[in-house]
Amino acid sequence: MIAAIGFDGDDTLWHNETIFSMTQERFHDLMVRYVPEAGVDEHLVARERANLHLFGYGVKGFMLSMIETAIEVTRERIAAGDIQRIIDFGKMMLDHPVELLDGVDEVIDGLRARYPLFLITKGDLFDQESKIARSGLAEKFERIEIVSEKDEATYAQILQRAGVAPGDFMMVGNSMRSDILPVLGIGGRAVHIPYHITWEHEIAPPPAEPNAGLTVLESIRDLPAHISA
Amino acid sequence: MIAAIGFDGDDTLWHNETIFSMTQERFHDLMVRYVPEAGVDEHLVARERANLHLFGYGVKGFMLSMIETAIEVTRERIAAGDIQRIIDFGKMMLDHPVELLDGVDEVIDGLRARYPLFLITKGDLFDQESKIARSGLAEKFERIEIVSEKDEATYAQILQRAGVAPGDFMMVGNSMRSDILPVLGIGGRAVHIPYHITWEHEIAPPPAEPNAGLTVLESIRDLPAHISA
């Protein structure tokens, strides 16, 4: 029995990591003009990781980490105009149109007629609310939860408030670390739909033991058939 | 009858604007070395306001607005090392100890024995969660709501989910614009406790007509007596 289905937002319902990747490429090209051999990408990943405890997830923290990386790898030679360019990259990300993944509209419309749907998304509150509003999907979800971290405690609390037993809950998402493992951990079911890019921080190995609660699908289009099966 | 009491966080339960002010002074002193006559403070306020639709509220957006202001007022002459200094100012803000206002601990402890207490705070999700955790107050509130904007719709939705009629709700806060007017607007009661500094964006005139639901107190210490009266 399924009492509710939860969906991740970024890279499950709408494209996100492609926009980060595009920005990171632009940042890389800008930095390479200063320091051809500096390992800019690795430096940025390390900087983001070091800042995570202060900034959390989201575009604004990413912008600040790009600026710090630029200052560090150029040894303070970066021009102020190029720092403004980095800020403008970030502003473009925040303003970027929300593009739904293929099939999302139809699948959500079909499933919401039969199940309560929850949107459970992680990151910057303001940016996520803006994306949800622009996605056109907001009113299709019975509950929308924007959280700062997706761990077992987070899911347990959401389900408790919703009055849904973990065993009757199914979570659908692209991140093994945030959408799949914690839900399996509290006894729920999970459907992993990998996106073609995964942010390094979200990569995690699948469960070591085979888990009957876990399904991997190629596309959200395959979800209704899986649920009916 | 009071069915629940809501409290704002920043500058109602703990000091916040003092930390922003301190940072803004440091920023001012840094900028004055480049441009003695540039009206840095006004420029920063205007920049923050222009960025609000993209950044929302919070320290990370403030950091980015300081950096943009620095680039603009120096006409791109600011040194990268000084931009790092601005980022470090912001990191200090994010890491700053949470200092409760005088009387908060006792008043909250007294009231929670008699009423369900809600913490309703605005801003960056990650930063607010971190402050709530560090405040030591988290477990004293029946509900904690971190929202991106405090308007009538926000309060109406929170109260509906909590099953509290607006007429039975009392909100306590320092911001006329965010804590008082919207709550009065939906028929609730509000207690305004001004803080000694108010961010320009939060300033709003009090209601034009006398409002029986509005009380102004000097300190949170006066709240229990007001409620019992």
Interface residues (C-beta under 8 A of the other chain):
Chain A: L54 F55 G56 Y57 G58 K60 G61 M63 L64 I67 E68 A70 I71 T74 E76 R77 I78 A79 A80 G81 I83 Q84 I87 G90 K91 L94 D95 D124 L125 F126 D127 E129 I146 V147 S148
Chain B: L54 F55 G56 Y57 G58 K60 G61 M63 L64 I67 E68 A70 I71 T74 E76 R77 I78 A79 A80 G81 I83 Q84 I87 G90 K91 L94 D95 D124 L125 F126 D127 E129 I146 V147 S148
